[in-house]
Amino acid sequence: MSETAPAMPGPPAGPGDGRWPGGLSSAAPSPGYTGGPGWPNQGPPPGPLPSPGGGNWSGRPPPPHPPPPSSADRVRVAWQRRAGTDYIFNFWTALGWTVLTLGIYGYYVFYQLVRRMRDHNARRLELLDATVTFAWEEAGRRGLQGELTPSFQRAAGHLAVLRKMTTDFREPLVFTVLTLIAGGIVHVVTFILLDQDLVQHDQAEVGVEYEIALIFGRFGQNLAFPDQRRVKRRQNYVARVLVAIFTFGVYFLWWYHDMMVEPNRHFYTNWSEEDALAGAVQRLL
């Protein structure tokens, strides 16, 4: 199989630097730590249960809840999680396995097409939101919040678009099961939704990345400004459907190719930006 999880390049850092343990490492985060903005509900601590009448745990004050992760930790964990979200397709390998399995592998391919975009969007929102939060805190330490407020406000507007996208229904298992009922129609609808998601997602990302580069420049950290030309145009859905009909479905192979390759290209662009961003955050700690 050529579909592989991406390697985790990143700026080197020496161990024990007192900021991120081991520097920018690709090691998996600690078990149970999701890097999200909140923590799961805490169960009762080990030890004797309280009396039926209430009161403290065995006469002692309840243990404190663990502190929420810092904004820098959220950036680090979201950066590290890309190996589990940004699935990279190889079209010819996927096609070969689909043929060898008499079409069964094709359901896995379809599932991953939906799953990877949903998870990538959520991870990128977490990473960019944590970065903006970290930048606001850093601006406060430097007395620059007043000067940079317009940039933070614009970034917040773009983040709101990304946040709203995570509420759209994109459950990969449901979409995959629906292909068993109405395969061709579900494929067309899903491809259109995923393409629109990619365009809207990248437009909002470019906006946030531009403001982040502007803000970090005031901190003495030079980040490349995003190329706004990278945002792809929407596919011509009507033309693609007509060609697929006239070719008795053969054109679907090329459509599948585009649905794999275009997000692949998007992921590669994000990774380069993420590596530079993670390095800049670490240097400011």
N, C-alpha and C positions, 0 to 999 in steps of 0.2 A: 504493500500500500504506500502510495506517495503522499497521501494526505497526512501531514504531520503537524503537530503543535509547533508554534514558532519558537525559535530560540530566544533567549532572554539577554540580548546584549545590553550593556549599560555602562556608564562611566565608572571606572574602577575607584575603589576607596579602600583604605587600609582597615584591617580589623581593629575593633576596639577604639574607634574614633570618637566614641561618646555621643554619637548622633544616631545614625541608623546602624545597629549592630552588624558588623561585617561590611559596611558600606552598601552600595547598590547591588545587592545579591539577588540572584534569581531563585533562591530557595523559597519553598512554599511557606506561606504564613503559618503561624502556630495553629494547631488543631482547635476548632471551635471559634476562631476569630475570623469574622467575615469581612472586616474592614468597612462595614456599613455605618451609617450615621447613628445607629442606636445599638442597644444590647438586648439580647433575649431576656425574657422574664426570668428572674432568679428564683430557684427553688429554695426550700428551707435548708439551712446549713446542717452539716452532720452533727449528731449528738442527741441528747435527750430532747424529747418534744416538750413543749410548754404544758403547763397544767390546764385542765379544761376551763379554769376560770380566767385564762389569759395571762398576761404578764410577759416579762422578758424571757429569753431563752435561758433556762436554768439559772435565773437570777442575774444573768449578765446582759448588757446592752446588745442589741442585734448587730451582727457584723456589718461593716460598711459595704456598700455596693462598689464594685470596681469602677474606677474612673473611666469616662468615655475616651475613646482614642483621640489623640490630638489630630489636628488637621494635617500635619506632616505625616503621621502614621497612616492616615486615610489615603494620602497620595501614594505612599509607598506600597500599600497593600493593593490598591486599585491597579497600579503599574505592574505589580507581580502577577495579578490574576489574568493577564491577557492570554497566557498559555492555555487557560481553560475556557476562554470565551471566543477568541478570534480564530476560528477553525479555517484552515487553508485547504482549498480544494485543488486537485489536479483533474482536469476534465477527462483526459484520456484514461486515467486510472479508474475514475468513477464509471465511465462508460464501459470499460472492459469488465469490471466486476458486475455491472448491471446485466451485461450480456451473458456472462458466465453463470449467473444465478437466475437466469430466465426472468429478469425484471425485479426480483425480490430486493436486491441491493438498492434499486432505485427508490424504494420507500425510505431507506436510511438517508440517501442523498437529499431527498425532499425534506425530511425531518431536520437535517442539519442546516439546510438553507434558511429555514425559518428560525431555528434555535439560535444560530450564531448571530444573526442580526439583532434578535431580541436581547441576548446577553451582552453583546458588544455595546449596544446603545445604553444599557443600564450601567455597565462598567465605565464607559466614557463620561456619563453624567456624574458618577461618583468621583472620578478622578478630577474632572474640571471644577466641580463644585468645591471639592476639598482644596484645590489649588487656589481658587478665588478666596475661600475662607482664610487660608494660610497667608495670602497676599494682604488681605485686609488687616490681619493681626500684625503682620510685619510693617505695614504702613502706619499703624498706630504706634508701634515702637519707634518709628523714625519721624513721627509727627507729620506724615504726608497724607493722612486720610482726607482732609479737606481738599487738597489739591487734586487727589486722584478719585474723588467721589464720582464725577461723571463717567469715568471709565468703569468703575464698579457697577454703576447703575446700568450701563449698556450691557455689561457682561451678565448681569442678573436677568435682563430681558431675554438674552439668548439662552441662558440656562433654563428659563421658564418654558421655552419651546421644547428643549430636550426632555425636561421633566414631564411635560404633557404627553410626549410620545411614549413614555414608559407605561402610560395608562391605557394605550391602545391594545386591543385584544390581539395577541400574537402567540397563542399557545401552540407550539409545534406539534404536539401529539394530536390535538383536535384537528388541526389542518391536515395532518397525515391520514387520520382515520377518514376524513371527508373525501379524500381522493379515492377511497374504495367505493364510495357511493356515486360520485360524479367526477371522475378523474380529470378529464380535459378542462371542464369549467373551473374546477377548483385550482388547477394549475395556472390557468390564465389569471384568475382573480388574485391568487397569491403572488404571482410574479409582478403584477401591477402594484400591489400593496408594498412589496419589498423594494421595488425600484423607487416608488414615491418616498418611502421611508429613508432610503439612502440619500436621496437628493435633499430632503428637508433636514435630515440629521447633519449632513456635511455643511449645509449653509449655516446652520446654527453653530456648529463647531468652529467654523472659520471665524465667525464673529467673536466667540469667546476667546479663541486663540490670539486674535489680533489684540484684544484688550489686555490679555495676560502678558503678551510680549511688550506692550506699551508700559504696563505697570512694573514688570520686572526690570525693564530698562532703567527706571528710576531707582531701583535697588542696586544698580551696577551689574546686573545679570543680563547679558545680551542674548536674547532668544530670537530666532528667525521669525519674521512676520509670515503668516500663512499666504500661500498663493491662491487668491480668490478664483483663479481660472481652473483650479483643480476640481471645482464642483461640477459634476457631470450634468448634462441635460437629461430630462426625462426621455425615456424611450417612446417611440411612436407606437402606441399600443394598438391602435386600429390597424395600422399597416401590418404589424406582426401577427395579429389574429388572422387577418385575411390571407397572408402568405402561408400560415400554418394550415389553414383550411384547404387552400389550393394545392398544397404539397402533401395532403393527406397525413399531416402530423409530422412529416420529416423535419420541417423547420423548427420544431420544438427542440431538436438537438442543439441547434445554434442558439436558441433562446436560453436553454439550460447553460450553455457555455458562457454566455454573457452574465447570467445570474451568479455564476461562480467566480468569474475573473474580475468583474467590476468591484465587488466587495473585497476580493483579495487585494486589489490595488489600493483600495481605501485603507485597509488595515496596514499595509506596508508604510503608507504615508503617516498614519497615526503613530506607528511605532517609533519612527525617526523623531517625531515631535515629542513623544512621551519620554524618550531617553534623555533628550536635552532638558526637558522640564524637570524630570526627577533629579538630574544632576544639579540644576539651579536651586531647587528646594533644599537639597542636602547641603549645599555650600552656604546657605543662609541660616542654617541651624546653629 
